[in-house]
Each structure stands twice: as C-alpha cells, then as structure tokens.
Amino acid sequence: MHITRTLSVLALIALPLFSHAGQGDFSAGLKFGMMDIDGGDSETALGVQLGYRATPRVAAEVEILQAEFGNVDVDSFAVYGTYRSQGDMYFLGKIGIASLDGGGDDETGLSFGLGGGMALGNNVSIEAEYTVLDSDVTFFGLTGKLTFN
C-alpha cells in the first residue's frame, strides 16, 4: 500500500535525527484521522509529525498527511509554529504553511489548527486537533507523540 510504504520510509529517515537528542527538544508522532474536502467527501488520513521544541511551550513542527479519495491520492506537507499551554492537560494552537497535492491540483497557503492534549508521562502524549489545511480541506485527528530526552 502506498501510504504504508511512504510512512515507513519517512519514519526510517527520521530516526537518526533523534538519536543524539539529549534535552527533550525533539519529538515524533503518528497521526490518524479524517480528511474532509469541500465539506462532503471524508476519507481516512495517516501521517507523521516531527518537531523541535524551542521553549517549553513553543515548537516548530513538520507534518505530512496522506489520504486516498477514490483513485486520487491527496498529500499534505506543512510547517507550523505551535503553542502548547502548561499542564498535563493542555490546549494547542498552530499556524503555518501547508502544501496540498492531489489529482493534479497543487495548492500552498495558510494553515491553522486548534486542539488539546494530555501527557501520559514524561515523554508520551496524545493530542486531538482540528486543522484547516486549505480553504476547502480540513483534518480532524489524533496524534500519538513521543518526546526524546
């Protein structure tokens, strides 16, 4: 399956990036949810998230999502500035740039999202979020995240 192969390759490429992290500054996550186009068609989307925490509350993150709508693959690549509030249960907000590719239609523009999360320990958390990827493409999903100390 195209999605599984893509996510596996991305995960293998990312592993060396985190092997030297010693300050808890790097994170990696797996994303699962529903991608919606034009408020009508919804399909399962899978993805990965890689991040660098610049401060305890602010991070730079890269996200890659992929969904299949019939015979058309829709891919999203985005870079965000993300804020997380303090506490074991927290609010998150993000804003950045997303590039969408699907069915010969490529678009790049402003993307933003809101959500919340819960720390399950020092290094593991889960998050739920609603993200506007484009004026007519949204994502609602869950992320399982691991922070490297």
C-alpha positions in Angstrom: 0.0 0.0 0.0 1.3 3.4 -1.0 0.5 5.1 2.4 2.2 2.4 4.5 5.4 2.5 2.3 5.6 6.3 2.4 5.1 6.5 6.2 7.7 3.7 6.8 10.3 5.4 4.7 9.7 8.7 6.5 10.0 7.1 9.9 13.3 5.4 9.0 14.7 8.7 7.6 13.7 10.5 10.9 15.3 8.0 13.3 18.9 9.4 13.0 17.6 12.9 13.7 16.6 11.9 17.2 19.4 9.6 18.2 21.5 12.5 19.6 18.7 14.5 21.3 19.5 14.9 25.0 17.4 17.9 26.1 13.9 16.7 25.4 13.8 19.1 22.4 12.8 16.7 19.7 9.5 14.9 19.1 8.0 12.5 16.7 4.3 11.5 16.3 2.0 9.4 14.3 -1.3 10.9 13.1 -4.6 9.3 12.3 -7.9 11.0 11.4 -10.3 12.1 8.8 -9.5 14.5 5.9 -12.5 16.3 4.5 -12.7 18.0 1.1 -15.4 20.7 0.4 -17.4 19.7 3.5 -18.5 16.5 1.7 -16.1 13.7 1.0 -14.2 12.4 4.0 -11.5 9.7 4.0 -9.1 8.2 6.5 -5.8 10.1 6.6 -2.5 8.9 8.1 0.6 10.9 8.8 3.7 11.7 10.7 4.8 14.7 12.8 8.4 15.8 13.6 9.1 18.7 15.9 11.7 20.7 17.7 10.7 22.4 20.9 12.3 25.9 21.0 10.9 26.7 24.5 8.7 24.6 26.9 5.6 26.0 25.2 6.6 26.8 21.6 7.7 24.3 18.9 8.4 24.2 15.2 6.8 21.2 13.6 6.6 19.5 10.2 3.6 17.3 9.4 2.9 15.0 6.4 -0.6 13.6 5.8 -1.9 11.3 3.1 -5.4 10.2 2.2 -7.0 8.4 -0.8 -10.2 9.7 -2.3 -11.2 7.0 -4.8 -8.3 6.9 -7.3 -6.8 10.2 -6.2 -4.1 10.5 -3.5 -4.2 13.7 -1.5 -0.9 14.6 0.1 -0.2 17.4 2.6 3.1 18.8 3.7 3.0 21.5 6.3 5.3 23.5 8.6 3.9 25.1 11.7 4.7 27.2 14.7 2.8 25.5 17.6 2.0 26.7 21.1 1.0 24.4 23.9 -0.3 25.7 27.2 1.1 24.5 30.6 -0.1 21.4 32.4 -0.7 17.7 31.9 -3.9 18.5 30.0 -3.2 21.4 27.6 -4.6 23.5 24.8 -2.7 23.7 21.5 -2.8 26.2 18.7 -0.8 26.2 15.5 -0.3 28.3 12.4 1.8 27.8 9.3 2.0 27.0 5.7 0.6 23.8 4.0 1.1 22.5 0.5 -1.5 20.2 -0.9 -1.1 17.9 -3.9 -3.9 15.8 -5.3 -5.4 15.0 -8.6 -3.1 17.4 -10.5 -4.3 20.3 -8.3 -1.4 21.8 -6.2 -2.1 24.5 -3.7 0.1 26.2 -1.0 -1.3 28.6 1.6 -2.0 29.5 5.2 -2.9 26.6 7.5 -4.0 26.7 11.2 -5.4 24.5 13.9 -6.7 24.2 17.4 -6.8 21.2 19.8 -5.9 19.8 23.1 -3.6 17.1 24.5 -2.8 15.1 27.5 0.6 14.0 28.8 0.7 10.3 29.6 4.1 10.5 31.3 7.3 12.5 30.8 7.8 11.5 27.2 4.4 10.4 25.8 1.3 12.4 24.9 -1.8 12.2 22.9 -3.5 15.1 21.1 -6.7 15.7 19.3 -6.9 18.6 16.8 -8.9 20.2 14.1 -6.8 21.7 11.3 -7.7 23.8 8.3 -5.2 22.8 5.6 -6.8 24.9 2.9 -9.9 26.9 2.2 -11.7 23.6 1.3 -9.6 20.9 3.0 -9.7 20.1 6.8 -8.3 17.4 9.0 -9.7 16.1 12.4 -7.4 13.6 14.0 -5.4 12.2 16.9 -1.7 12.2 17.3 0.4 9.9 19.5 3.6 11.7 20.3 7.0 10.7 21.8 9.4 13.3 23.1 13.1 12.4 23.2 15.2 13.3 26.3 
